[in-house]
Structures are given as C-alpha cells and as structure tokens.
Amino acid sequence: MKNTKKPILNHIFTFILTVMSTFGITTVHAEDDEKYVELTYVEWASEVASTYVVKVVLEELGYKVELIPVSAAIMWQAVASGDVDGHVAAWLKSTHAHYLNAVTDRIENLGPNLEGTKIGLVVPQYVTINSIEELKADKFKRKIIGIDPGAGLMSKTEQVIKAYKLKNFKLMEGSGATMAAALSDAIKNKRWIVVTGWTPHWMFSRWDLKYLSDPKGLFNPSNGREEYISTIVRQGLKEDKPEVYRVLDKFYWKASDMEQVMIWNEEKAADPYENAKRWVKENRDKVKTWLSP
C-alpha cells in the first residue's frame, strides 16, 4: 500500500527548516548531542541501502542515528542549513550538480563513496530500439515512466525530452517503487516500456534490461569520466563530531556491495535495517577500514 504520509512529512520538514532558518533556531535533542546523528536520504533503493549501512556502522560506535526520508532538494538544503549532519546520496558530477552548485559554499563534499554510476532511459532487451533517437511515442503509450519529481534524474530527462524533440511523450512522476512496479508489469506482459533508470539498481539483476544510447551525451556529460555518489556533510561536523566525520569520510564501497543489499531489500517482508546489519556482519574487513583511526 502506498504511504500517503510521506509527501506530508516532506512538507512538514521543509516548513520546520524554514522556520528554524528564519529565526536562527538550532536543533536541540534530548539525547547527548555529541552522540546523536541525523542523516537525510531519498527513498531510492540505492540510497536506502547505503544510508542504513552507515546507520548500523555508526551505531556500533555508540551513536543514536536518526534517518530522515525527504525529497532530493530538501536532503541537500537540510545539510546546507546545518539542521542535519549529512547524507551519502549525492549523485555527481552531473545528476545533482544543480543542487551542489546552489549550496557549495555551505556544505563540505567528502568525495566519492561509490564510483561508476550511470543514469539514462532504460528499456527491456526485447524492445527493438537501441537509441533515444529511435523513440516513437505510440510504441510506448506516449509515456516515459519516471520517479519522484525532485530527483535530478527527472530534470535531466526533461532536458533530454526537449533536446531530442520527444514532444509527444509525457514524463510520468512517481517514485522508484512505482517505476519498478510498472516495469515489472510490462515485462510480465511483454509490453514496450521506457523508464528513467540508474545504476546501481537491483532491477538490472532481476530483468534483462538495456540503456538507450544517448548520442548527445546529456545524461552523463562527464567527458569520459565516471559518475559517482558522494558524501556530503554540514560545515563544522569535523570539529563537533570528529568520529562521525571520520567514518563518513572513509565510507566507500563498490556497486556490487550496494546491489547485494538492494537485492535483499526487495525480498518479501524485507527490513532494510536488518539487511544492513547482515551486510555489515558479513563484510567486517571492509567495515574495519571505515572505523579505523
């Protein structure tokens, strides 16, 4: 069942941040503030996996870690305003570039925590086209199935629609979960479908999919350099919570690590927190490098 409370919570969080910023109010916690950590994230399968793993690791050090699911724009703004400690979900160099540029002087970018990401338009392998230039609206019911409207992937797709003159297509807003559900249903019935996709994502392990080529290079305009996910923290975190800063700075894993957690999270009645604990338990050597002084 779709959780209709989440958009409301996003609005509430935005209002709270605005009021706090306007009146210069800082966050106060009942717990020992030095042992309390707040991280924002967007409920994409990839960011659920990474954020819960970081939560488990920080808990091993005795921290109480609160995870706050929000939209991408709020995720960045919350760190820039200093109301949360950070996030591990910055898709760079291109996807979240506009978010980074807007707050670059108010955050600290700790660099990549995962390299080799990719975004684009994705279709099942049985779809007999290979390029965005070949898209025909009537073959796809005039729809490109998207995710949440605040995602950098969505704004990139809007640019692609204009650049490739796909004026007969409508970009459908939704979420990562509704996109995957639509893809699953189409594949089950061998229908043509085009979705906004990204790597790493568990859907590439479950189904035979392909990216449509992007001759204009709009989705990944990095001049041959790989895209990556970066860790962003608030200014002053290093001085306030040096141990937390060190773990976030050292946090780094591979796409295969993230995909393993995502696959577990797609199982029936999966618990992202328990799956994060399982991954941490099974990957102690890697986790030790994050925890080392």
Secondary structure as a PSIPRED ss2 file (coil, helix, strand):
# PSIPRED VFORMAT (PSIPRED V4.0)

   1 M C   1.000  0.000  0.000
   2 K C   1.000  0.000  0.000
   3 N C   1.000  0.000  0.000
   4 T C   1.000  0.000  0.000
   5 K H   0.000  1.000  0.000
   6 K H   0.000  1.000  0.000
   7 P H   0.000  1.000  0.000
   8 I H   0.000  1.000  0.000
   9 L H   0.000  1.000  0.000
  10 N H   0.000  1.000  0.000
  11 H H   0.000  1.000  0.000
  12 I H   0.000  1.000  0.000
  13 F H   0.000  1.000  0.000
  14 T H   0.000  1.000  0.000
  15 F H   0.000  1.000  0.000
  16 I H   0.000  1.000  0.000
  17 L H   0.000  1.000  0.000
  18 T H   0.000  1.000  0.000
  19 V H   0.000  1.000  0.000
  20 M H   0.000  1.000  0.000
  21 S H   0.000  1.000  0.000
  22 T H   0.000  1.000  0.000
  23 F H   0.000  1.000  0.000
  24 G C   1.000  0.000  0.000
  25 I C   1.000  0.000  0.000
  26 T C   1.000  0.000  0.000
  27 T C   1.000  0.000  0.000
  28 V C   1.000  0.000  0.000
  29 H C   1.000  0.000  0.000
  30 A C   1.000  0.000  0.000
  31 E C   1.000  0.000  0.000
  32 D C   1.000  0.000  0.000
  33 D H   0.000  1.000  0.000
  34 E H   0.000  1.000  0.000
  35 K H   0.000  1.000  0.000
  36 Y E   0.000  0.000  1.000
  37 V E   0.000  0.000  1.000
  38 E E   0.000  0.000  1.000
  39 L E   0.000  0.000  1.000
  40 T E   0.000  0.000  1.000
  41 Y E   0.000  0.000  1.000
  42 V C   1.000  0.000  0.000
  43 E C   1.000  0.000  0.000
  44 W C   1.000  0.000  0.000
  45 A H   0.000  1.000  0.000
  46 S H   0.000  1.000  0.000
  47 E H   0.000  1.000  0.000
  48 V H   0.000  1.000  0.000
  49 A H   0.000  1.000  0.000
  50 S H   0.000  1.000  0.000
  51 T H   0.000  1.000  0.000
  52 Y H   0.000  1.000  0.000
  53 V H   0.000  1.000  0.000
  54 V H   0.000  1.000  0.000
  55 K H   0.000  1.000  0.000
  56 V H   0.000  1.000  0.000
  57 V H   0.000  1.000  0.000
  58 L H   0.000  1.000  0.000
  59 E H   0.000  1.000  0.000
  60 E H   0.000  1.000  0.000
  61 L C   1.000  0.000  0.000
  62 G C   1.000  0.000  0.000
  63 Y C   1.000  0.000  0.000
  64 K E   0.000  0.000  1.000
  65 V E   0.000  0.000  1.000
  66 E E   0.000  0.000  1.000
  67 L E   0.000  0.000  1.000
  68 I E   0.000  0.000  1.000
  69 P E   0.000  0.000  1.000
  70 V C   1.000  0.000  0.000
  71 S C   1.000  0.000  0.000
  72 A H   0.000  1.000  0.000
  73 A H   0.000  1.000  0.000
  74 I H   0.000  1.000  0.000
  75 M H   0.000  1.000  0.000
  76 W H   0.000  1.000  0.000
  77 Q H   0.000  1.000  0.000
  78 A H   0.000  1.000  0.000
  79 V H   0.000  1.000  0.000
  80 A H   0.000  1.000  0.000
  81 S C   1.000  0.000  0.000
  82 G C   1.000  0.000  0.000
  83 D C   1.000  0.000  0.000
  84 V C   1.000  0.000  0.000
  85 D C   1.000  0.000  0.000
  86 G E   0.000  0.000  1.000
  87 H E   0.000  0.000  1.000
  88 V E   0.000  0.000  1.000
  89 A E   0.000  0.000  1.000
  90 A E   0.000  0.000  1.000
  91 W E   0.000  0.000  1.000
  92 L E   0.000  0.000  1.000
  93 K C   1.000  0.000  0.000
  94 S C   1.000  0.000  0.000
  95 T C   1.000  0.000  0.000
  96 H C   1.000  0.000  0.000
  97 A H   0.000  1.000  0.000
  98 H H   0.000  1.000  0.000
  99 Y H   0.000  1.000  0.000
 100 L H   0.000  1.000  0.000
 101 N H   0.000  1.000  0.000
 102 A H   0.000  1.000  0.000
 103 V H   0.000  1.000  0.000
 104 T C   1.000  0.000  0.000
 105 D C   1.000  0.000  0.000
 106 R C   1.000  0.000  0.000
 107 I E   0.000  0.000  1.000
 108 E E   0.000  0.000  1.000
 109 N E   0.000  0.000  1.000
 110 L E   0.000  0.000  1.000
 111 G E   0.000  0.000  1.000
 112 P E   0.000  0.000  1.000
 113 N E   0.000  0.000  1.000
 114 L E   0.000  0.000  1.000
 115 E E   0.000  0.000  1.000
 116 G E   0.000  0.000  1.000
 117 T E   0.000  0.000  1.000
 118 K E   0.000  0.000  1.000
 119 I E   0.000  0.000  1.000
 120 G E   0.000  0.000  1.000
 121 L E   0.000  0.000  1.000
 122 V E   0.000  0.000  1.000
 123 V E   0.000  0.000  1.000
 124 P E   0.000  0.000  1.000
 125 Q C   1.000  0.000  0.000
 126 Y C   1.000  0.000  0.000
 127 V C   1.000  0.000  0.000
 128 T C   1.000  0.000  0.000
 129 I C   1.000  0.000  0.000
 130 N C   1.000  0.000  0.000
 131 S E   0.000  0.000  1.000
 132 I H   0.000  1.000  0.000
 133 E H   0.000  1.000  0.000
 134 E H   0.000  1.000  0.000
 135 L C   1.000  0.000  0.000
 136 K C   1.000  0.000  0.000
 137 A H   0.000  1.000  0.000
 138 D H   0.000  1.000  0.000
 139 K H   0.000  1.000  0.000
 140 F H   0.000  1.000  0.000
 141 K C   1.000  0.000  0.000
 142 R C   1.000  0.000  0.000
 143 K E   0.000  0.000  1.000
 144 I E   0.000  0.000  1.000
 145 I E   0.000  0.000  1.000
 146 G C   1.000  0.000  0.000
 147 I C   1.000  0.000  0.000
 148 D C   1.000  0.000  0.000
 149 P C   1.000  0.000  0.000
 150 G C   1.000  0.000  0.000
 151 A C   1.000  0.000  0.000
 152 G H   0.000  1.000  0.000
 153 L H   0.000  1.000  0.000
 154 M H   0.000  1.000  0.000
 155 S H   0.000  1.000  0.000
 156 K H   0.000  1.000  0.000
 157 T H   0.000  1.000  0.000
 158 E H   0.000  1.000  0.000
 159 Q H   0.000  1.000  0.000
 160 V H   0.000  1.000  0.000
 161 I H   0.000  1.000  0.000
 162 K H   0.000  1.000  0.000
 163 A H   0.000  1.000  0.000
 164 Y C   1.000  0.000  0.000
 165 K C   1.000  0.000  0.000
 166 L C   1.000  0.000  0.000
 167 K C   1.000  0.000  0.000
 168 N C   1.000  0.000  0.000
 169 F C   1.000  0.000  0.000
 170 K E   0.000  0.000  1.000
 171 L E   0.000  0.000  1.000
 172 M E   0.000  0.000  1.000
 173 E C   1.000  0.000  0.000
 174 G C   1.000  0.000  0.000
 175 S C   1.000  0.000  0.000
 176 G H   0.000  1.000  0.000
 177 A H   0.000  1.000  0.000
 178 T H   0.000  1.000  0.000
 179 M H   0.000  1.000  0.000
 180 A H   0.000  1.000  0.000
 181 A H   0.000  1.000  0.000
 182 A H   0.000  1.000  0.000
 183 L H   0.000  1.000  0.000
 184 S H   0.000  1.000  0.000
 185 D H   0.000  1.000  0.000
 186 A H   0.000  1.000  0.000
 187 I H   0.000  1.000  0.000
 188 K H   0.000  1.000  0.000
 189 N C   1.000  0.000  0.000
 190 K C   1.000  0.000  0.000
 191 R C   1.000  0.000  0.000
 192 W C   1.000  0.000  0.000
 193 I C   1.000  0.000  0.000
 194 V C   1.000  0.000  0.000
 195 V E   0.000  0.000  1.000
 196 T E   0.000  0.000  1.000
 197 G E   0.000  0.000  1.000
 198 W E   0.000  0.000  1.000
 199 T E   0.000  0.000  1.000
 200 P C   1.000  0.000  0.000
 201 H C   1.000  0.000  0.000
 202 W C   1.000  0.000  0.000
 203 M H   0.000  1.000  0.000
 204 F H   0.000  1.000  0.000
 205 S H   0.000  1.000  0.000
 206 R H   0.000  1.000  0.000
 207 W C   1.000  0.000  0.000
 208 D C   1.000  0.000  0.000
 209 L E   0.000  0.000  1.000
 210 K E   0.000  0.000  1.000
 211 Y E   0.000  0.000  1.000
 212 L C   1.000  0.000  0.000
 213 S E   0.000  0.000  1.000
 214 D C   1.000  0.000  0.000
 215 P C   1.000  0.000  0.000
 216 K C   1.000  0.000  0.000
 217 G C   1.000  0.000  0.000
 218 L C   1.000  0.000  0.000
 219 F C   1.000  0.000  0.000
 220 N C   1.000  0.000  0.000
 221 P C   1.000  0.000  0.000
 222 S C   1.000  0.000  0.000
 223 N C   1.000  0.000  0.000
 224 G C   1.000  0.000  0.000
 225 R C   1.000  0.000  0.000
 226 E C   1.000  0.000  0.000
 227 E E   0.000  0.000  1.000
 228 Y E   0.000  0.000  1.000
 229 I E   0.000  0.000  1.000
 230 S E   0.000  0.000  1.000
 231 T E   0.000  0.000  1.000
 232 I E   0.000  0.000  1.000
 233 V E   0.000  0.000  1.000
 234 R E   0.000  0.000  1.000
 235 Q C   1.000  0.000  0.000
 236 G C   1.000  0.000  0.000
 237 L H   0.000  1.000  0.000
 238 K H   0.000  1.000  0.000
 239 E H   0.000  1.000  0.000
 240 D H   0.000  1.000  0.000
 241 K C   1.000  0.000  0.000
 242 P H   0.000  1.000  0.000
 243 E H   0.000  1.000  0.000
 244 V H   0.000  1.000  0.000
 245 Y H   0.000  1.000  0.000
 246 R H   0.000  1.000  0.000
 247 V H   0.000  1.000  0.000
 248 L H   0.000  1.000  0.000
 249 D H   0.000  1.000  0.000
 250 K H   0.000  1.000  0.000
 251 F C   1.000  0.000  0.000
 252 Y C   1.000  0.000  0.000
 253 W C   1.000  0.000  0.000
 254 K C   1.000  0.000  0.000
 255 A H   0.000  1.000  0.000
 256 S H   0.000  1.000  0.000
 257 D H   0.000  1.000  0.000
 258 M H   0.000  1.000  0.000
 259 E H   0.000  1.000  0.000
 260 Q H   0.000  1.000  0.000
 261 V H   0.000  1.000  0.000
 262 M H   0.000  1.000  0.000
 263 I H   0.000  1.000  0.000
 264 W H   0.000  1.000  0.000
 265 N H   0.000  1.000  0.000
 266 E C   1.000  0.000  0.000
 267 E C   1.000  0.000  0.000
 268 K C   1.000  0.000  0.000
 269 A C   1.000  0.000  0.000
 270 A C   1.000  0.000  0.000
 271 D C   1.000  0.000  0.000
 272 P H   0.000  1.000  0.000
 273 Y H   0.000  1.000  0.000
 274 E H   0.000  1.000  0.000
 275 N H   0.000  1.000  0.000
 276 A H   0.000  1.000  0.000
 277 K H   0.000  1.000  0.000
 278 R H   0.000  1.000  0.000
 279 W H   0.000  1.000  0.000
 280 V H   0.000  1.000  0.000
 281 K H   0.000  1.000  0.000
 282 E H   0.000  1.000  0.000
 283 N C   1.000  0.000  0.000
 284 R H   0.000  1.000  0.000
 285 D H   0.000  1.000  0.000
 286 K H   0.000  1.000  0.000
 287 V H   0.000  1.000  0.000
 288 K H   0.000  1.000  0.000
 289 T H   0.000  1.000  0.000
 290 W H   0.000  1.000  0.000
 291 L H   0.000  1.000  0.000
 292 S C   1.000  0.000  0.000
 293 P C   1.000  0.000  0.000
